């Protein structure tokens, strides 16, 4: 539980103005594109923590809401989710239109926790 709290606090502090995070969390200038799969998984983890009462909703709901709004900007007209970096051991170049199944999976996990959050208001 402490690890969830510590990681959520640090990740929230690294959130970009657009609500999203970059592939290089500590070096956003070197990795200027937001990374959607990681952002979605951060939303999932924090929303899960809020829904279970492990994280303070007053602190984390605004972080989650900004991130989700940012993520939705990367759902393209054809239904694809873009801005997803390929898997690897370190940040790597990717295009805004890059889309991979695992990123969509992270998006769906986040959406499932956000639905629970909305239902349990």
MODELLER restraints for C-alpha pairs under 7 A, 6 or more apart:
rsr = mdl.restraints
at = mdl.atoms
rsr.add(forms.Gaussian(group=physical.xy_distance, feature=features.Distance(at['CA:5:A'], at['CA:55:A']), mean=6.66, stdev=0.5))
rsr.add(forms.Gaussian(group=physical.xy_distance, feature=features.Distance(at['CA:8:A'], at['CA:46:A']), mean=6.43, stdev=0.5))
rsr.add(forms.Gaussian(group=physical.xy_distance, feature=features.Distance(at['CA:12:A'], at['CA:63:A']), mean=6.48, stdev=0.5))
rsr.add(forms.Gaussian(group=physical.xy_distance, feature=features.Distance(at['CA:14:A'], at['CA:25:A']), mean=6.93, stdev=0.5))
rsr.add(forms.Gaussian(group=physical.xy_distance, feature=features.Distance(at['CA:15:A'], at['CA:21:A']), mean=5.48, stdev=0.5))
rsr.add(forms.Gaussian(group=physical.xy_distance, feature=features.Distance(at['CA:18:A'], at['CA:70:A']), mean=5.90, stdev=0.5))
rsr.add(forms.Gaussian(group=physical.xy_distance, feature=features.Distance(at['CA:19:A'], at['CA:66:A']), mean=4.60, stdev=0.5))
rsr.add(forms.Gaussian(group=physical.xy_distance, feature=features.Distance(at['CA:19:A'], at['CA:67:A']), mean=4.14, stdev=0.5))
rsr.add(forms.Gaussian(group=physical.xy_distance, feature=features.Distance(at['CA:19:A'], at['CA:70:A']), mean=5.40, stdev=0.5))
rsr.add(forms.Gaussian(group=physical.xy_distance, feature=features.Distance(at['CA:20:A'], at['CA:34:A']), mean=5.91, stdev=0.5))
rsr.add(forms.Gaussian(group=physical.xy_distance, feature=features.Distance(at['CA:20:A'], at['CA:39:A']), mean=5.78, stdev=0.5))
rsr.add(forms.Gaussian(group=physical.xy_distance, feature=features.Distance(at['CA:20:A'], at['CA:67:A']), mean=5.28, stdev=0.5))
rsr.add(forms.Gaussian(group=physical.xy_distance, feature=features.Distance(at['CA:20:A'], at['CA:70:A']), mean=6.07, stdev=0.5))
rsr.add(forms.Gaussian(group=physical.xy_distance, feature=features.Distance(at['CA:21:A'], at['CA:34:A']), mean=5.50, stdev=0.5))
rsr.add(forms.Gaussian(group=physical.xy_distance, feature=features.Distance(at['CA:21:A'], at['CA:35:A']), mean=6.02, stdev=0.5))
rsr.add(forms.Gaussian(group=physical.xy_distance, feature=features.Distance(at['CA:21:A'], at['CA:39:A']), mean=5.68, stdev=0.5))
rsr.add(forms.Gaussian(group=physical.xy_distance, feature=features.Distance(at['CA:22:A'], at['CA:28:A']), mean=5.75, stdev=0.5))
rsr.add(forms.Gaussian(group=physical.xy_distance, feature=features.Distance(at['CA:22:A'], at['CA:31:A']), mean=6.22, stdev=0.5))
rsr.add(forms.Gaussian(group=physical.xy_distance, feature=features.Distance(at['CA:22:A'], at['CA:32:A']), mean=6.79, stdev=0.5))
rsr.add(forms.Gaussian(group=physical.xy_distance, feature=features.Distance(at['CA:22:A'], at['CA:33:A']), mean=6.25, stdev=0.5))
rsr.add(forms.Gaussian(group=physical.xy_distance, feature=features.Distance(at['CA:22:A'], at['CA:34:A']), mean=4.55, stdev=0.5))
rsr.add(forms.Gaussian(group=physical.xy_distance, feature=features.Distance(at['CA:22:A'], at['CA:35:A']), mean=5.02, stdev=0.5))
rsr.add(forms.Gaussian(group=physical.xy_distance, feature=features.Distance(at['CA:23:A'], at['CA:31:A']), mean=6.18, stdev=0.5))
rsr.add(forms.Gaussian(group=physical.xy_distance, feature=features.Distance(at['CA:23:A'], at['CA:34:A']), mean=6.96, stdev=0.5))
rsr.add(forms.Gaussian(group=physical.xy_distance, feature=features.Distance(at['CA:23:A'], at['CA:35:A']), mean=5.50, stdev=0.5))
rsr.add(forms.Gaussian(group=physical.xy_distance, feature=features.Distance(at['CA:23:A'], at['CA:91:A']), mean=5.34, stdev=0.5))
rsr.add(forms.Gaussian(group=physical.xy_distance, feature=features.Distance(at['CA:24:A'], at['CA:31:A']), mean=5.85, stdev=0.5))
rsr.add(forms.Gaussian(group=physical.xy_distance, feature=features.Distance(at['CA:24:A'], at['CA:91:A']), mean=5.85, stdev=0.5))
rsr.add(forms.Gaussian(group=physical.xy_distance, feature=features.Distance(at['CA:34:A'], at['CA:83:A']), mean=6.70, stdev=0.5))
rsr.add(forms.Gaussian(group=physical.xy_distance, feature=features.Distance(at['CA:35:A'], at['CA:83:A']), mean=5.56, stdev=0.5))
rsr.add(forms.Gaussian(group=physical.xy_distance, feature=features.Distance(at['CA:35:A'], at['CA:84:A']), mean=5.66, stdev=0.5))
rsr.add(forms.Gaussian(group=physical.xy_distance, feature=features.Distance(at['CA:35:A'], at['CA:85:A']), mean=6.41, stdev=0.5))
rsr.add(forms.Gaussian(group=physical.xy_distance, feature=features.Distance(at['CA:36:A'], at['CA:71:A']), mean=6.27, stdev=0.5))
rsr.add(forms.Gaussian(group=physical.xy_distance, feature=features.Distance(at['CA:36:A'], at['CA:83:A']), mean=5.40, stdev=0.5))
rsr.add(forms.Gaussian(group=physical.xy_distance, feature=features.Distance(at['CA:36:A'], at['CA:84:A']), mean=5.28, stdev=0.5))
rsr.add(forms.Gaussian(group=physical.xy_distance, feature=features.Distance(at['CA:37:A'], at['CA:84:A']), mean=5.55, stdev=0.5))
rsr.add(forms.Gaussian(group=physical.xy_distance, feature=features.Distance(at['CA:37:A'], at['CA:103:A']), mean=4.32, stdev=0.5))
rsr.add(forms.Gaussian(group=physical.xy_distance, feature=features.Distance(at['CA:37:A'], at['CA:106:A']), mean=5.82, stdev=0.5))
rsr.add(forms.Gaussian(group=physical.xy_distance, feature=features.Distance(at['CA:37:A'], at['CA:107:A']), mean=6.82, stdev=0.5))
rsr.add(forms.Gaussian(group=physical.xy_distance, feature=features.Distance(at['CA:39:A'], at['CA:67:A']), mean=6.99, stdev=0.5))
rsr.add(forms.Gaussian(group=physical.xy_distance, feature=features.Distance(at['CA:40:A'], at['CA:106:A']), mean=5.41, stdev=0.5))
rsr.add(forms.Gaussian(group=physical.xy_distance, feature=features.Distance(at['CA:40:A'], at['CA:107:A']), mean=5.11, stdev=0.5))
rsr.add(forms.Gaussian(group=physical.xy_distance, feature=features.Distance(at['CA:40:A'], at['CA:110:A']), mean=5.79, stdev=0.5))
rsr.add(forms.Gaussian(group=physical.xy_distance, feature=features.Distance(at['CA:41:A'], at['CA:106:A']), mean=5.32, stdev=0.5))
rsr.add(forms.Gaussian(group=physical.xy_distance, feature=features.Distance(at['CA:41:A'], at['CA:110:A']), mean=6.51, stdev=0.5))
rsr.add(forms.Gaussian(group=physical.xy_distance, feature=features.Distance(at['CA:43:A'], at['CA:64:A']), mean=5.61, stdev=0.5))
rsr.add(forms.Gaussian(group=physical.xy_distance, feature=features.Distance(at['CA:43:A'], at['CA:67:A']), mean=6.90, stdev=0.5))
rsr.add(forms.Gaussian(group=physical.xy_distance, feature=features.Distance(at['CA:43:A'], at['CA:110:A']), mean=5.69, stdev=0.5))
rsr.add(forms.Gaussian(group=physical.xy_distance, feature=features.Distance(at['CA:44:A'], at['CA:109:A']), mean=5.99, stdev=0.5))
rsr.add(forms.Gaussian(group=physical.xy_distance, feature=features.Distance(at['CA:44:A'], at['CA:110:A']), mean=4.01, stdev=0.5))
rsr.add(forms.Gaussian(group=physical.xy_distance, feature=features.Distance(at['CA:44:A'], at['CA:113:A']), mean=6.23, stdev=0.5))
rsr.add(forms.Gaussian(group=physical.xy_distance, feature=features.Distance(at['CA:46:A'], at['CA:60:A']), mean=6.91, stdev=0.5))
rsr.add(forms.Gaussian(group=physical.xy_distance, feature=features.Distance(at['CA:47:A'], at['CA:64:A']), mean=6.91, stdev=0.5))
rsr.add(forms.Gaussian(group=physical.xy_distance, feature=features.Distance(at['CA:47:A'], at['CA:113:A']), mean=5.76, stdev=0.5))
rsr.add(forms.Gaussian(group=physical.xy_distance, feature=features.Distance(at['CA:47:A'], at['CA:114:A']), mean=6.47, stdev=0.5))
rsr.add(forms.Gaussian(group=physical.xy_distance, feature=features.Distance(at['CA:48:A'], at['CA:113:A']), mean=5.93, stdev=0.5))
rsr.add(forms.Gaussian(group=physical.xy_distance, feature=features.Distance(at['CA:49:A'], at['CA:55:A']), mean=5.04, stdev=0.5))
rsr.add(forms.Gaussian(group=physical.xy_distance, feature=features.Distance(at['CA:50:A'], at['CA:56:A']), mean=6.22, stdev=0.5))
rsr.add(forms.Gaussian(group=physical.xy_distance, feature=features.Distance(at['CA:50:A'], at['CA:57:A']), mean=5.49, stdev=0.5))
rsr.add(forms.Gaussian(group=physical.xy_distance, feature=features.Distance(at['CA:51:A'], at['CA:117:A']), mean=6.04, stdev=0.5))
rsr.add(forms.Gaussian(group=physical.xy_distance, feature=features.Distance(at['CA:74:A'], at['CA:81:A']), mean=5.73, stdev=0.5))
rsr.add(forms.Gaussian(group=physical.xy_distance, feature=features.Distance(at['CA:74:A'], at['CA:82:A']), mean=5.36, stdev=0.5))
rsr.add(forms.Gaussian(group=physical.xy_distance, feature=features.Distance(at['CA:74:A'], at['CA:83:A']), mean=6.69, stdev=0.5))
rsr.add(forms.Gaussian(group=physical.xy_distance, feature=features.Distance(at['CA:75:A'], at['CA:81:A']), mean=4.53, stdev=0.5))
rsr.add(forms.Gaussian(group=physical.xy_distance, feature=features.Distance(at['CA:75:A'], at['CA:82:A']), mean=6.40, stdev=0.5))
rsr.add(forms.Gaussian(group=physical.xy_distance, feature=features.Distance(at['CA:80:A'], at['CA:99:A']), mean=6.95, stdev=0.5))
rsr.add(forms.Gaussian(group=physical.xy_distance, feature=features.Distance(at['CA:81:A'], at['CA:99:A']), mean=5.92, stdev=0.5))
rsr.add(forms.Gaussian(group=physical.xy_distance, feature=features.Distance(at['CA:81:A'], at['CA:104:A']), mean=6.58, stdev=0.5))
rsr.add(forms.Gaussian(group=physical.xy_distance, feature=features.Distance(at['CA:82:A'], at['CA:96:A']), mean=5.90, stdev=0.5))
rsr.add(forms.Gaussian(group=physical.xy_distance, feature=features.Distance(at['CA:82:A'], at['CA:97:A']), mean=4.66, stdev=0.5))
rsr.add(forms.Gaussian(group=physical.xy_distance, feature=features.Distance(at['CA:82:A'], at['CA:98:A']), mean=5.17, stdev=0.5))
rsr.add(forms.Gaussian(group=physical.xy_distance, feature=features.Distance(at['CA:82:A'], at['CA:99:A']), mean=4.86, stdev=0.5))
rsr.add(forms.Gaussian(group=physical.xy_distance, feature=features.Distance(at['CA:83:A'], at['CA:95:A']), mean=6.55, stdev=0.5))
rsr.add(forms.Gaussian(group=physical.xy_distance, feature=features.Distance(at['CA:83:A'], at['CA:96:A']), mean=4.43, stdev=0.5))
rsr.add(forms.Gaussian(group=physical.xy_distance, feature=features.Distance(at['CA:83:A'], at['CA:97:A']), mean=5.69, stdev=0.5))
rsr.add(forms.Gaussian(group=physical.xy_distance, feature=features.Distance(at['CA:83:A'], at['CA:98:A']), mean=5.36, stdev=0.5))
rsr.add(forms.Gaussian(group=physical.xy_distance, feature=features.Distance(at['CA:83:A'], at['CA:99:A']), mean=6.57, stdev=0.5))
rsr.add(forms.Gaussian(group=physical.xy_distance, feature=features.Distance(at['CA:84:A'], at['CA:98:A']), mean=5.36, stdev=0.5))
rsr.add(forms.Gaussian(group=physical.xy_distance, feature=features.Distance(at['CA:84:A'], at['CA:99:A']), mean=5.29, stdev=0.5))
rsr.add(forms.Gaussian(group=physical.xy_distance, feature=features.Distance(at['CA:84:A'], at['CA:100:A']), mean=6.45, stdev=0.5))
rsr.add(forms.Gaussian(group=physical.xy_distance, feature=features.Distance(at['CA:84:A'], at['CA:103:A']), mean=6.08, stdev=0.5))
rsr.add(forms.Gaussian(group=physical.xy_distance, feature=features.Distance(at['CA:85:A'], at['CA:94:A']), mean=5.54, stdev=0.5))
rsr.add(forms.Gaussian(group=physical.xy_distance, feature=features.Distance(at['CA:85:A'], at['CA:98:A']), mean=6.79, stdev=0.5))
